[in-house]
C-alpha cells in the first residue's frame, strides 16, 4: 500500500542512493557496480521530470499531501485491499 507522496520520496531516495554509490561514498564497492549506478543515473528522472509527473499524474506521484487528503487516500487503499482479500478468500473456499 503505497501512497503518491511515499512513491515520490522513494524515487528521490533511490536517486540519492545511486548518486552516493556512483560517487564513491561507500568503500569497497566494485567499479562495475559504480559504473552501473552512473549508467542508471543518466536516464533517471530529474527534478523537472518529477514535477511534470506530479502535475500530470497526481494519483501516482505527489510531492506533498495534505493530512486530511492523505488519510482519505489511505482509507481508500485499505478498503481496496480488504475487497481483494475477501475476493481471494471467496475463490479459495469454492
C-alpha positions as CSV (number, residue, x, y, z in Angstrom):
1,X,0.0,0.0,0.0
2,X,1.9,3.0,-1.3
3,X,0.6,6.5,-1.4
4,X,1.6,9.0,-4.0
5,X,3.8,11.0,-1.7
6,X,5.6,7.9,-0.5
7,X,6.2,6.8,-4.1
8,X,7.6,10.3,-4.8
9,X,10.0,10.1,-1.9
10,X,11.1,6.6,-2.8
11,X,12.2,7.8,-6.2
12,X,14.1,10.7,-4.6
13,X,15.8,8.5,-2.1
14,X,16.7,6.0,-4.8
15,X,18.3,8.8,-6.8
16,X,20.3,10.0,-3.7
17,X,21.5,6.4,-3.0
18,X,22.6,5.9,-6.6
19,X,24.5,9.2,-6.5
20,X,26.3,8.2,-3.3
21,X,27.0,4.8,-4.8
22,X,28.4,6.2,-8.0
23,X,30.3,8.9,-6.3
24,X,32.4,6.6,-4.1
25,X,30.8,7.3,-0.8
26,X,30.6,3.6,0.0
27,X,34.0,1.9,0.3
28,X,34.8,-1.4,-1.3
29,X,32.1,-1.3,-4.0
30,X,33.3,-2.8,-7.3
31,X,33.9,-0.5,-10.2
32,X,31.4,-2.3,-12.2
33,X,28.7,-1.5,-9.6
34,X,29.7,2.1,-9.6
35,X,29.6,2.2,-13.4
36,X,26.1,0.6,-13.4
37,X,24.9,3.3,-10.9
38,X,26.2,6.1,-13.1
39,X,24.6,4.4,-16.1
40,X,21.2,4.3,-14.4
41,X,21.5,7.9,-13.2
42,X,21.9,9.1,-16.8
43,X,18.3,8.2,-17.5
44,X,16.9,8.7,-14.1
45,X,14.0,11.2,-13.7
46,X,15.4,14.7,-12.8
47,X,13.5,17.4,-10.8
48,X,11.8,18.6,-14.0
49,X,10.5,15.1,-14.8
50,X,9.2,14.6,-11.2
51,X,7.5,17.9,-11.2
52,X,5.8,17.1,-14.6
53,X,4.8,13.7,-13.2
54,X,3.1,15.3,-10.2
55,X,1.2,17.7,-12.5
56,X,0.1,15.0,-15.0
57,X,-0.4,12.1,-12.7
58,X,-1.2,13.2,-9.1
59,X,-2.7,9.8,-8.3
60,X,0.7,8.3,-8.9
61,X,3.2,11.0,-7.7
62,X,2.7,13.8,-5.3
63,X,5.4,15.8,-3.6
64,X,3.3,16.6,-0.5
65,X,-0.2,15.5,0.5
66,X,-2.4,17.4,2.9
67,X,-3.1,15.4,6.1
68,X,-6.8,15.0,5.5
69,X,-6.4,14.0,1.9
70,X,-3.6,11.6,2.8
71,X,-5.9,10.0,5.4
72,X,-8.7,9.6,2.9
73,X,-6.4,8.1,0.3
74,X,-5.0,5.7,2.9
75,X,-8.5,4.6,3.8
76,X,-9.4,4.0,0.2
77,X,-6.3,1.9,-0.3
78,X,-7.1,-0.1,2.8
79,X,-10.7,-0.7,1.5
80,X,-9.4,-1.9,-1.9
81,X,-7.0,-4.3,-0.2
82,X,-9.9,-5.6,2.0
83,X,-12.1,-6.2,-1.0
84,X,-9.3,-8.0,-2.8
85,X,-8.6,-10.2,0.2
86,X,-12.3,-11.1,0.5
87,X,-12.4,-12.0,-3.2
88,X,-9.4,-14.2,-2.9
89,X,-10.9,-15.9,0.2
90,X,-14.2,-16.5,-1.6
91,X,-12.3,-18.2,-4.5
92,X,-10.3,-20.4,-2.2
93,X,-13.4,-21.6,-0.4
94,X,-15.0,-22.8,-3.6
